């Protein structure tokens, strides 16, 4: 059974997320603070992380860097949920680290679909994914797409 650590600052929202994930046969660990999430990650490694950015306080970036600096923890697929108040932070995470972000209000079907898609990437680093994308684009050189002939890579 897949274990998902959900870091959600609002208890009612956390319970709603737990209910929906449990319906899809996920084991759910709930935390309502960065410190509680870190404590769990120090003792066990879940299969997946869901982090609502409403928990992003002054400790968030330290916590996030702590995850990224650990080979075991950085390989855990992550999904961030962002409301309007966290839009800038979400954009930063998406641009700088290619994180997956879902916006509120949360569409549960899309949420579950995204988790299932991301969980299949466990253990694959963003660098490997990036190179695979580059390899794909390299295969387009010399091909015609519509009225455009791909001659060479620009950058």
C-alpha positions in Angstrom: 0.0 0.0 0.0 1.3 3.5 -0.9 1.9 5.7 2.1 1.4 9.5 1.5 2.6 12.1 4.0 0.1 15.0 3.8 1.3 18.3 5.2 -1.8 20.5 5.6 -2.0 23.3 8.1 -5.8 23.2 8.4 -7.1 20.1 10.2 -10.5 20.1 8.5 -8.8 20.2 5.1 -6.3 17.5 6.1 -9.2 15.2 7.1 -11.0 15.8 3.7 -7.8 14.9 1.9 -7.3 11.8 4.1 -10.8 10.6 3.3 -10.4 10.9 -0.4 -7.0 9.3 -0.4 -8.2 6.4 1.8 -11.0 5.8 -0.7 -8.3 5.2 -3.3 -6.5 2.7 -1.0 -3.6 5.0 0.1 -2.2 4.9 3.7 -2.2 8.6 4.9 0.0 10.2 7.5 -1.2 13.7 8.4 0.8 16.6 9.7 -0.4 20.2 10.4 3.1 21.8 10.8 6.5 21.8 9.2 8.1 20.5 12.5 5.7 17.5 12.6 6.4 16.7 9.0 10.1 16.8 9.6 9.7 14.5 12.6 7.9 11.9 10.5 10.5 12.2 7.7 13.3 11.6 10.2 11.8 8.3 11.3 10.3 7.0 8.1 10.1 7.6 4.3 6.7 7.8 2.8 6.1 6.9 -0.8 4.8 10.3 -1.6 4.5 13.9 -0.2 1.6 16.2 -0.5 2.4 19.7 0.8 -0.2 22.4 1.1 1.7 25.7 0.9 -0.5 27.2 3.6 2.1 25.6 6.0 4.8 27.7 4.4 6.1 29.7 7.3 9.6 31.0 8.0 10.8 27.4 8.4 9.5 26.2 5.1 12.6 26.9 2.9 14.9 25.3 5.5 12.6 22.3 5.5 12.4 22.2 1.7 16.2 22.4 1.3 16.6 19.7 4.0 14.4 17.4 1.8 16.3 18.3 -1.4 19.7 17.8 0.3 18.9 14.2 1.2 19.2 11.6 -1.5 16.5 9.4 0.1 14.1 12.3 0.7 14.7 14.2 -2.5 13.6 11.0 -4.5 10.2 11.1 -2.9 7.6 12.4 -5.4 6.1 15.7 -4.3 2.9 17.5 -5.0 2.2 21.0 -3.8 -1.2 22.6 -3.3 -1.4 26.4 -3.5 -4.1 29.0 -2.9 -4.0 32.5 -4.3 -2.0 33.7 -1.3 0.8 31.2 -2.1 0.8 31.8 -5.9 4.2 33.4 -6.0 5.8 30.7 -3.9 4.2 28.0 -6.1 5.5 29.7 -9.2 9.0 29.9 -7.7 9.0 26.1 -6.8 7.7 25.3 -10.3 10.3 27.3 -12.1 13.3 26.6 -9.9 12.7 22.9 -9.1 10.1 21.8 -11.6 7.7 20.9 -8.8 4.1 19.9 -9.5 1.6 22.4 -8.3 -2.2 22.1 -8.1 -4.3 25.2 -7.4 -7.1 25.6 -5.0 -10.0 24.9 -5.0 -8.7 21.4 -5.3 -10.3 19.2 -8.0 -10.2 15.8 -6.3 -10.2 13.7 -9.5 -7.3 15.7 -10.8 -5.6 15.4 -7.4 -5.8 11.6 -7.4 -4.8 11.4 -11.1 -1.8 13.6 -10.5 -0.7 11.5 -7.5 -0.9 8.3 -9.5 1.1 9.9 -12.3 3.8 11.3 -10.0 4.1 8.2 -7.9 5.4 6.3 -10.9 8.4 8.7 -11.0 9.7 7.7 -7.6 13.5 7.5 -7.6 13.9 9.4 -10.9 15.8 12.6 -10.4 14.8 15.9 -12.2 18.2 15.8 -14.0 17.4 12.4 -15.5 14.0 13.6 -16.6 15.6 16.7 -18.1 18.1 14.7 -20.1 15.3 12.4 -21.3 13.4 15.5 -22.5 16.5 16.8 -24.2 17.1 13.4 -25.9 13.5 13.5 -27.2 14.0 17.0 -28.7 17.2 15.9 -30.3 15.3 13.3 -32.2 13.3 16.0 -33.8 16.3 17.5 -35.7 15.8 17.0 -39.4 12.1 16.3 -39.1 9.3 18.5 -40.4 6.4 19.5 -38.1 3.7 21.1 -40.1 5.3 23.6 -42.3 8.4 23.9 -40.1 11.6 22.0 -40.7 13.7 21.5 -37.5 17.3 22.1 -38.6 19.2 22.3 -35.3 18.9 23.0 -31.6 19.0 26.7 -30.6 19.4 26.2 -26.8 
